Amino acid sequence: MTRNALAGIAGLLFSLPVLAGTLVDLSAEASRPAANDLLRATVYSEASGANPADLARKVNGDIAEAVKLIRGKAGVSVKTGHQSTYPVYGVSSRRIDSWRMRSELVIESKDKGTVSDLLGQLQQMRLAVGDVSQMPSPETRRQAEDEAMREAIRAFQARATLVGEQLGKTWRIKQMNIQQGGGMPPVPMLRAARGVAMMAAEAVPAPLEAGESLISTQISGQIELAD
């Protein structure tokens, strides 16, 4: 067979229409609750004064003592949060009247009782509570995501089967997109007003009720019905 003949056959093959069945777009969604089993609290030391070096010694000293106390609590992790030092200007001038320094620690634990007691102790050490929030731990969220995905896939398949049965056709998945998300943002439980240190001698955090977050999976896709 000549080269020209082969080229002609190839061109004919590529020009043939591609036969495909009917395409149907479908979507499905499923949600699963996830326990807010992780407690996150922010505490901070803040001070104002004329000398930044003096402020640093005071604030850093408070933070060092707090870290020592926190690390002595089993099942509680701590990390450095936001830190800032900035000037305070006079009301009617551009002159710096004083300085303000703030340093935060972020505490995480699954033990609400320990964190509640710890916050009370930290407040007695002159630290203030910035906020306390609760959310699903990574492993709890992952489990809820897996369960929601399984249910969403089953729902997608059920809808595809329904379409196929009503039209008397078999079907296959052409494409599928899976998105996971949802879930409420961390649930705020306690927040101190800016600049107000919650340092009462018998300071006790508000009762902590965990509650749940809703984790969702959304599936969008396309099925092909056989003609």
C-alpha positions as CSV (number, residue, x, y, z in Angstrom):
1,M,0.0,0.0,0.0
2,T,1.4,3.4,-1.0
3,R,2.2,6.2,1.5
4,N,-0.6,8.3,-0.1
5,A,-3.1,5.6,0.4
6,L,-2.2,5.2,4.1
7,A,-2.5,8.9,4.6
8,G,-5.9,8.9,3.0
9,I,-7.2,6.1,5.3
10,A,-5.8,7.9,8.4
11,G,-7.5,11.1,7.4
12,L,-10.8,9.2,7.0
13,L,-10.5,7.6,10.4
14,F,-9.9,10.9,12.1
15,S,-12.8,12.5,10.3
16,L,-15.4,10.0,11.5
17,P,-17.7,11.4,14.2
18,V,-17.1,10.2,17.8
19,L,-20.3,8.5,18.9
20,A,-21.2,9.2,22.5
21,G,-24.3,8.7,24.7
22,T,-26.4,11.3,26.3
23,L,-24.5,13.3,29.0
24,V,-26.3,14.3,32.2
25,D,-24.9,16.6,34.9
26,L,-25.6,15.6,38.5
27,S,-24.7,16.8,41.9
28,A,-25.0,15.4,45.4
29,E,-24.1,16.6,48.9
30,A,-23.8,15.0,52.4
31,S,-22.9,16.3,55.8
32,R,-21.7,14.7,59.0
33,P,-21.4,16.3,62.5
34,A,-17.9,16.5,64.1
35,A,-17.5,17.0,67.8
36,N,-15.7,20.1,68.8
37,D,-13.2,18.2,70.9
38,L,-10.2,20.6,70.6
39,L,-10.0,23.6,72.8
40,R,-7.8,26.6,71.8
41,A,-7.2,29.5,74.0
42,T,-5.1,32.7,73.6
43,V,-3.6,34.4,76.6
44,Y,-1.4,37.4,76.5
45,S,0.7,39.8,78.6
46,E,0.5,43.5,77.7
47,A,2.2,46.5,79.2
48,S,2.7,50.2,78.5
49,G,5.6,52.5,79.5
50,A,8.2,55.0,78.4
51,N,11.1,52.5,78.0
52,P,10.7,49.7,75.4
53,A,13.4,47.7,77.1
54,D,11.7,47.7,80.4
55,L,8.4,46.6,78.8
56,A,10.2,43.8,77.0
57,R,11.7,42.5,80.3
58,K,8.3,42.6,82.0
59,V,6.2,41.1,79.2
60,N,8.9,38.4,78.3
61,G,9.2,37.6,82.0
62,D,5.4,37.0,82.3
63,I,5.4,34.9,79.1
64,A,8.3,32.8,80.3
65,E,6.6,32.1,83.6
66,A,3.4,31.2,81.8
67,V,5.2,28.8,79.4
68,K,6.8,27.1,82.4
69,L,3.4,26.6,84.0
70,I,1.7,25.4,80.8
71,R,4.4,22.9,79.9
72,G,3.8,21.3,83.3
73,K,0.3,20.3,82.3
74,A,-0.1,17.0,80.7
75,G,-2.0,16.9,77.4
76,V,-1.6,20.7,76.8
77,S,0.4,22.2,74.0
78,V,1.6,25.8,73.8
79,K,3.1,27.9,71.0
80,T,4.0,31.6,70.5
81,G,1.2,33.7,69.1
82,H,1.2,37.3,67.8
83,Q,3.8,39.7,69.2
84,S,3.9,43.5,68.8
85,T,5.5,46.6,70.1
86,Y,4.3,50.0,68.9
87,P,4.4,53.6,69.9
88,V,1.6,55.6,71.5
89,Y,1.4,59.2,70.3
90,G,0.1,62.2,72.1
91,V,-3.4,63.4,71.3
92,S,-2.4,66.6,69.7
93,S,1.1,66.0,68.6
94,R,3.2,63.5,66.6
95,R,5.5,63.0,69.6
96,I,5.8,59.5,71.1
97,D,4.4,59.6,74.6
98,S,4.9,56.0,75.4
99,W,5.2,52.4,74.1
100,R,3.0,49.4,74.3
101,M,4.0,45.8,74.0
102,R,1.9,42.7,73.7
103,S,2.9,39.0,73.5
104,E,0.5,36.1,73.1
105,L,0.6,32.4,73.8
106,V,-1.8,29.9,72.1
107,I,-2.8,26.9,74.1
108,E,-4.4,23.8,72.7
109,S,-5.8,20.7,74.5
110,K,-8.7,18.2,74.4
111,D,-9.0,18.4,78.2
112,K,-11.5,21.1,79.0
113,G,-11.1,20.8,82.7
114,T,-7.4,21.2,82.6
115,V,-7.6,24.2,80.3
116,S,-10.3,25.8,82.5
117,D,-8.2,25.5,85.6
118,L,-5.1,26.6,83.7
119,L,-6.7,29.8,82.5
120,G,-7.7,30.7,86.0
121,Q,-4.1,30.2,87.2
122,L,-2.7,32.3,84.3
123,Q,-5.0,35.1,85.0
124,Q,-3.8,35.2,88.6
125,M,-0.3,35.5,87.1
126,R,-1.3,38.8,85.4
127,L,-2.0,37.3,82.0
128,A,-5.2,38.2,80.2
129,V,-7.4,35.8,78.2
130,G,-7.8,36.9,74.6
131,D,-10.3,34.3,73.5
132,V,-11.3,30.7,73.9
133,S,-12.7,28.7,71.0
134,Q,-13.6,25.1,70.3
135,M,-13.3,23.1,67.1
136,P,-12.9,19.5,65.8
137,S,-9.4,18.1,66.2
138,P,-7.7,17.2,62.9
139,E,-8.4,13.5,63.4
140,T,-12.0,14.0,64.3
141,R,-12.5,16.3,61.3
142,R,-10.9,13.8,59.0
143,Q,-13.2,11.0,60.2
144,A,-16.2,13.2,59.6
145,E,-14.9,14.1,56.1
146,D,-14.5,10.5,55.2
147,E,-18.0,9.6,56.3
148,A,-19.5,12.5,54.5
149,M,-17.6,11.6,51.3
150,R,-18.9,8.0,51.4
151,E,-22.5,9.2,51.8
152,A,-22.1,11.8,49.1
153,I,-20.7,9.3,46.6
154,R,-23.6,6.9,47.4
155,A,-26.1,9.7,46.8
156,F,-24.5,10.5,43.5
157,Q,-24.6,6.9,42.4
158,A,-28.3,6.7,43.5
159,R,-29.2,9.7,41.4
160,A,-27.4,8.3,38.4
161,T,-29.2,5.0,38.8
162,L,-32.5,6.8,39.1
163,V,-31.9,8.7,35.8
164,G,-30.8,5.5,34.0
165,E,-33.8,3.5,35.2
166,Q,-36.3,6.2,34.2
167,L,-34.8,6.3,30.7
168,G,-34.1,2.6,30.4
169,K,-30.4,3.1,29.9
170,T,-27.2,2.0,31.5
171,W,-24.8,4.6,32.7
172,R,-21.2,5.3,33.5
173,I,-19.4,8.1,35.3
174,K,-17.9,10.5,32.8
175,Q,-16.3,12.9,35.3
176,M,-16.6,13.7,39.0
177,N,-15.5,16.6,41.2
178,I,-15.4,16.3,45.0
179,Q,-15.1,19.2,47.3
180,Q,-15.0,19.1,51.1
181,G,-15.5,21.9,53.5
182,G,-18.3,23.3,55.4
183,G,-17.9,23.1,59.1
184,M,-18.5,26.1,61.3
185,P,-15.6,28.4,62.2
186,P,-14.1,27.8,65.6
187,V,-16.9,28.4,68.2
188,P,-15.9,31.4,70.4
189,M,-16.6,30.7,74.0
190,L,-15.0,33.6,75.8
191,R,-13.4,36.9,74.6
192,A,-11.9,39.7,76.6
193,A,-12.3,43.3,75.6
194,R,-9.2,44.7,74.0
195,G,-6.8,46.2,76.5
196,V,-8.8,44.9,79.5
197,A,-7.0,42.3,81.5
198,M,-9.2,39.7,83.1
199,M,-7.2,39.3,86.3
200,A,-9.7,39.0,89.1
201,A,-8.2,37.0,92.1
202,E,-10.8,34.3,91.6
203,A,-11.1,34.6,87.8
204,V,-12.8,31.5,86.3
205,P,-13.6,31.0,82.6
206,A,-17.1,30.6,81.5
207,P,-18.5,27.0,81.3
208,L,-17.2,25.3,78.2
209,E,-19.7,23.5,76.1
210,A,-18.2,21.7,73.1
211,G,-21.1,21.3,70.7
212,E,-20.5,20.1,67.1
213,S,-19.4,21.4,63.7
214,L,-21.0,20.3,60.5
215,I,-18.6,18.9,57.9
216,S,-19.9,18.6,54.3
217,T,-18.9,17.1,51.0
218,Q,-20.2,18.4,47.7
219,I,-20.0,16.3,44.5
220,S,-20.6,17.5,41.0
221,G,-20.1,15.4,38.0
222,Q,-21.4,14.0,34.7
223,I,-22.7,10.6,33.7
224,E,-23.0,9.2,30.2
225,L,-26.1,7.2,29.2
226,A,-25.6,4.4,26.7
227,D,-27.7,4.8,23.5
